């Protein structure tokens, strides 16, 4: 199995839409992630990311885009931080794909940007994501009680981070 991160200009929007159009994917993402996920959503996401020099990649397994991973760079007091986010089609879960994708993403960010810390906000119920981050040297940095409002209820969030000094 070959796992690669490819820039969005190399991603087939039809593959992206097909693999994103799974209702369970959005369970632990921000409310802006749509369902159903259409070809128009995929094309809009790709265009927006490329126009804004986004730090977004398709997760490609054996030539097929099965998910996305990306980062948001900040420009205020947190200018040297990057917020990490990702999703993977459930048919590809529990195969080490996301673990490798996070590893590749962190390598790319630390080697190409003046970033001190990569962090992720994770729903406390999302144990798979917690395991992926911990397997990549991320540590629990904080806990936000009833911080996220999703599906008409509040959820606790765990903040994970990986500092450049730990990564090296």
MARPATOR-822855 format. One record per residue (C-alpha): chain; residue in three letters; residue number from 1; x, y, z. Coordinates in Angstrom, 1 decimal. Example, Ala and Ser with C-alpha at 12.3 -4.5 7.8 and 13.67 -1.06 7.14 Angstrom:
2
A ALA 1 12.3 -4.5 7.8
A SER 2 13.7 -1.1 7.1
***
This chain:
168
A UNK 1 0.0 0.0 0.0
A UNK 2 1.5 3.4 -1.1
A UNK 3 0.3 6.4 1.0
A UNK 4 1.1 9.8 -0.4
A UNK 5 0.0 13.4 0.2
A UNK 6 -0.7 15.3 -3.0
A UNK 7 -1.5 18.9 -3.5
A UNK 8 -5.1 19.6 -4.4
A UNK 9 -4.3 20.6 -8.0
A UNK 10 -3.3 16.9 -8.4
A UNK 11 -6.5 15.5 -7.0
A UNK 12 -9.5 14.3 -9.0
A UNK 13 -12.5 16.2 -7.6
A UNK 14 -14.8 13.3 -8.4
A UNK 15 -12.7 11.0 -6.2
A UNK 16 -12.7 13.6 -3.5
A UNK 17 -16.4 14.0 -3.6
A UNK 18 -17.1 10.3 -3.7
A UNK 19 -14.9 9.5 -0.6
A UNK 20 -16.1 12.6 1.3
A UNK 21 -19.8 11.8 0.8
A UNK 22 -20.1 9.6 3.9
A UNK 23 -22.3 11.0 6.7
A UNK 24 -20.1 9.7 9.5
A UNK 25 -17.1 11.7 8.3
A UNK 26 -18.6 14.9 9.6
A UNK 27 -19.3 13.6 13.1
A UNK 28 -16.0 15.0 14.4
A UNK 29 -15.4 17.8 12.0
A UNK 30 -16.5 21.4 12.1
A UNK 31 -20.1 22.1 11.0
A UNK 32 -18.9 23.7 7.8
A UNK 33 -18.1 20.2 6.4
A UNK 34 -21.2 19.4 4.3
A UNK 35 -23.3 16.3 3.9
A UNK 36 -24.2 15.2 1.3
A UNK 37 -20.8 16.1 -0.1
A UNK 38 -21.1 16.9 -3.8
A UNK 39 -18.8 17.4 -6.8
A UNK 40 -19.5 21.1 -6.4
A UNK 41 -18.3 21.0 -2.8
A UNK 42 -15.1 19.3 -3.8
A UNK 43 -14.4 21.7 -6.7
A UNK 44 -15.1 24.7 -4.4
A UNK 45 -12.9 23.3 -1.7
A UNK 46 -10.0 22.7 -4.2
A UNK 47 -10.4 26.2 -5.8
A UNK 48 -10.6 28.0 -2.5
A UNK 49 -7.6 26.2 -1.1
A UNK 50 -5.5 26.8 -4.2
A UNK 51 -6.5 30.5 -4.4
A UNK 52 -5.6 31.1 -0.8
A UNK 53 -2.4 29.1 -0.9
A UNK 54 -3.9 26.6 1.5
A UNK 55 -1.9 24.0 3.2
A UNK 56 -4.3 21.2 2.2
A UNK 57 -3.5 17.8 0.7
A UNK 58 -5.3 14.9 -0.6
A UNK 59 -4.5 11.6 1.1
A UNK 60 -3.8 9.2 -1.7
A UNK 61 -3.7 5.5 -1.3
A UNK 62 -2.5 3.4 -4.3
A UNK 63 -3.5 6.3 -6.6
A UNK 64 -6.9 7.0 -5.1
A UNK 65 -7.8 10.1 -3.0
A UNK 66 -9.5 8.7 0.1
A UNK 67 -9.3 11.7 2.4
A UNK 68 -7.8 15.1 3.1
A UNK 69 -5.3 16.6 5.6
A UNK 70 -4.5 20.2 6.1
A UNK 71 -3.3 23.0 8.3
A UNK 72 -4.3 26.5 9.1
A UNK 73 -1.5 29.0 9.6
A UNK 74 -2.1 31.9 12.0
A UNK 75 -0.9 35.5 11.8
A UNK 76 -1.3 37.0 15.2
A UNK 77 0.3 36.1 18.6
A UNK 78 0.0 32.4 17.4
A UNK 79 1.9 33.2 14.2
A UNK 80 4.2 30.1 14.6
A UNK 81 1.4 27.6 15.1
A UNK 82 -0.4 25.5 12.6
A UNK 83 -3.8 23.9 13.4
A UNK 84 -4.1 20.4 11.9
A UNK 85 -7.3 18.9 10.6
A UNK 86 -8.1 15.7 8.6
A UNK 87 -10.6 13.2 7.5
A UNK 88 -10.6 9.7 6.0
A UNK 89 -13.3 7.7 4.3
A UNK 90 -14.3 5.0 6.9
A UNK 91 -13.7 2.2 4.4
A UNK 92 -9.9 3.0 4.8
A UNK 93 -9.9 3.3 8.6
A UNK 94 -7.7 1.1 10.9
A UNK 95 -5.1 0.5 8.3
A UNK 96 -2.4 2.9 9.4
A UNK 97 -3.2 5.4 6.6
A UNK 98 -4.0 8.4 8.8
A UNK 99 -1.0 7.7 11.1
A UNK 100 1.2 7.9 8.0
A UNK 101 -0.6 10.9 6.6
A UNK 102 -0.1 12.9 9.8
A UNK 103 3.6 11.9 9.9
A UNK 104 4.1 13.1 6.3
A UNK 105 2.2 16.3 7.0
A UNK 106 4.2 17.2 10.1
A UNK 107 7.4 16.5 8.2
A UNK 108 6.4 18.8 5.4
A UNK 109 5.3 21.6 7.7
A UNK 110 8.3 21.5 9.9
A UNK 111 10.7 21.3 7.0
A UNK 112 9.0 24.1 4.9
A UNK 113 7.6 26.6 7.4
A UNK 114 8.9 28.5 10.4
A UNK 115 6.4 26.7 12.6
A UNK 116 7.0 26.1 16.3
A UNK 117 3.9 23.9 17.0
A UNK 118 1.3 21.9 15.2
A UNK 119 -1.9 21.4 17.2
A UNK 120 -5.2 19.7 16.8
A UNK 121 -8.6 20.1 18.5
A UNK 122 -10.1 16.6 18.9
A UNK 123 -13.6 15.6 20.1
A UNK 124 -13.0 13.6 23.3
A UNK 125 -15.2 10.8 21.8
A UNK 126 -12.9 10.5 18.8
A UNK 127 -10.6 7.9 20.2
A UNK 128 -9.2 6.9 16.7
A UNK 129 -8.0 10.4 16.2
A UNK 130 -6.5 10.6 19.7
A UNK 131 -4.5 7.4 18.9
A UNK 132 -3.3 8.7 15.5
A UNK 133 -1.9 11.9 17.2
A UNK 134 -0.4 10.0 20.1
A UNK 135 1.3 7.6 17.7
A UNK 136 2.9 10.7 16.1
A UNK 137 4.4 12.1 19.3
A UNK 138 1.5 14.6 19.9
A UNK 139 0.8 15.2 23.6
A UNK 140 -2.3 16.3 25.4
A UNK 141 -2.0 20.0 26.1
A UNK 142 -5.4 20.9 27.3
A UNK 143 -9.0 20.1 27.8
A UNK 144 -11.9 22.4 26.8
A UNK 145 -15.1 21.4 28.5
A UNK 146 -18.3 21.7 26.5
A UNK 147 -16.4 23.7 23.9
A UNK 148 -17.9 22.4 20.6
A UNK 149 -21.6 22.5 19.7
A UNK 150 -22.4 19.8 17.3
A UNK 151 -25.7 18.0 16.5
A UNK 152 -27.5 20.0 19.2
A UNK 153 -25.2 19.1 22.1
A UNK 154 -22.0 20.3 23.6
A UNK 155 -18.8 18.2 23.4
A UNK 156 -15.5 18.3 25.2
A UNK 157 -12.4 18.9 23.2
A UNK 158 -8.8 17.7 23.8
A UNK 159 -6.0 19.9 22.5
A UNK 160 -3.1 17.9 21.2
A UNK 161 0.2 19.4 20.1
A UNK 162 3.6 18.6 18.6
A UNK 163 6.3 21.1 19.1
A UNK 164 9.3 21.3 16.7
A UNK 165 11.7 20.6 19.6
A UNK 166 9.9 17.3 20.4
A UNK 167 9.6 16.3 16.7
A UNK 168 13.3 16.6 16.1
***
